């Protein structure tokens, strides 16, 4: 590149920066907050490599290297918590990822205005129920002694099984209640992608005699596939981050073998047992695995579909 072109590029960049100064000023508070509350606290991960003592502080606590990671890998809870976390997370992706797409495709086929709005509102509303209330509703319905279903079955002289206490049922209770709560909300982004499709595609397909299913198969699905892949990549980045609050609130001594996930185990070690270094090491392991999975899925998607985050 010649010196004249370099000077022109420098002048162009200087002009672009000067022109965008008001935008930089507007975004500055958000950057400061992000830096203070996200990046500065990340320095605390060195606790995972130390025998942390609150009395000595982070800097004066002795280094122990990978002692806490090895301790977690050798513990009896490692295999159980990892298996439970992966099973719930993968189950949730397999069920919860395609259903919003299906719901959005069905919603676009509804032509009657009032029924379409009613359908959308009723599927969106559960999203605004808090996790605490949602877990209370689940326990209220599934309680074997005082639950709603139990009272209905008692009229037919039938006994309600203790579903919430069965380890094999825990992942299904978690996943399907989560689907009911969030499937409508998650479909909004697909509805936006479908509304952005050029209507001339449909007109041409109708002229060629394409049925509704053929229009969905050959127009809707291919055109929302890039959006779906981006959301799948983002979701894969939290494969080991099963929601703590809901699992913890539904957890009991009977279903503990299936409900003890990494997030609840970290909570019990760190806050209840004050094993700060071990809990930090487990959480760091969790974060690293999520990052590796995210980058791997991103690369696979880039090679297979040309859609990626980077």
ABEGO torsion letter per residue (X at the ends): XBAAAAAAAAAAAAAAAAAAAAAAAAAAAAAAAAAAAAAAAAAAAAAAABBBBAAAEAAABBBAEAAAAAAAAABAAAAAAAAAAAAAAAAAAAAAAAAAAAAAAAAAABABAAAAAAAAAAAAAAAABBAAAAAAAAAAAABAAABAAAAAAAAAGBBBBBAAABAAAAAAAAAAAAAAAAAAAAAAAAAAAAAABBAAAAAAAAAAGBBAAAAAAAAAAAAAAAAAAAAAAAAAAAAABBBAAAAAAABBAAAAAAABBAAAAAAAAAAAAGBAAAAAAAAAAAAAAAAAAAAAAAAAAAAAAGBBAX
